């Protein structure tokens, strides 16, 4: 026979289970923001189910966020595999997914072999220098860097360094000018014609000018910043600064005028007005511009590397096109997919920074 005490124990256990369920659902809700920022929003329904939420509703969300995108990707891969062999080019039939995956493994194996050669070279050099030092010929000791061919991963790293440098310079130029343009109608009126003229200019038009100017001015090139990197980075800067400049100016110009009036009443210096009032309010649109600029810069860089034959993914694509071997087309497709994946990851990175430094990620 169930007593009143037994009912009380059952109620306490049920209340404890509900409390634990609510606690875990709260933690999932907190983690959901960052999971969506990182492109892992499909994990949220699974975590909610594990926390005890309604499986029916969460499975519907999982279908929308994971299964349907996977179906889309699967349909694309299936169409690619079916149609690729039917298209003949000067380099043979378009490679399908299997051939592209095989060349991905080949590029990775080439990278590992090149790193083994580099390690062997450094070991031989160390042994030679140690022997010279032991024989008392320390003046003959020489250290040389490995000069083997850059691998596919080396080209990726080079492109990432170049776009980072160009994007950083573009940000340092565009944000202050955008703030000045947003705060002053006079500055905005002076800059607007220049923005409208230079914003549509293609990187292919900037590249010859940049190359000639850098060659004339940057005479004593350093190993840290070779001319090829400087040329590509400046081209990226010239083409990618406009979205940040325009969005910064628009964000600053559209902030609540009462904030500026508060700064005037408190007699805040211009620097504090900008850092304490203007920037926090305009930050969402500034980050929108930064995301657009980074995407533009990444696209511009590949074209600049191809045209100028500067080290990077663009040069890799062009070299494979000129090579004309049976595997070249598959390697070019590997590069295309790599460029797209890196572009997606760069955008996710900027979106994460936007979520961390702004009050809202919806703008």
TASUL-V547760 format. One record per helix or strand of 2 or more residues. SS is the DSSP state (hx for helix, st for strand). FROM is the first residue (numbers start at 1). TO is the last residue. If there is no record, write none. Layout:
# TASUL-V547760
SS_FROM_TO + SS_FROM_TO
This chain:
# TASUL-V547760
hx_4_37 + hx_42_50 + hx_55_84 + st_88_89 + st_92_93 + hx_97_134 + hx_138_140 + hx_152_183 + hx_185_198 + hx_203_217 + hx_227_253 + hx_257_265 + hx_270_308 + hx_313_323 + hx_328_357
